[in-house]
Amino acid sequence: MAVTLVLLILPTILYVLSSTLSTVKTTYTHDYILQDSVSYIEAGKAVYDAGGMPTAGIISSSNGHNLSNITFKQSVTEEMVNGVSMLRFSVQAIDNGVTVYEISTFLGPSQH
């Protein structure tokens, strides 16, 4: 009777464990993508504040995370906001050709 009970409960416990580990892995991956995206935005803002222009292009993820299939694309576009010309700096996280996350900010007048 005990063996039958263990054989019925064990697959359920293993399924719950597997599902939990999968959820944790997905959550960590999304967290790494968010952290890297924000760090690229902040780095671009720092370059702009120092009088330079953030570079546009593709950046491969190499921040020590195991995100080899994630690349980041930076772009700078000029937009009119309430009649004022502003620069929008954007960072996209791309996973196998699909954008999975995007963050952008407006770059105001340089402080220098």
Protein Blocks (a to p, Z undefined) as FASTA:
>chain_A
ZZmmmmmmmmmmmmmmmmmmmmmmmmmmmmmmmmmmmmmmmmmmmmmmnopacdeddddd
fehpacfkbccddddddddeehiacddddddddeehiafbdcdddddddfZZ
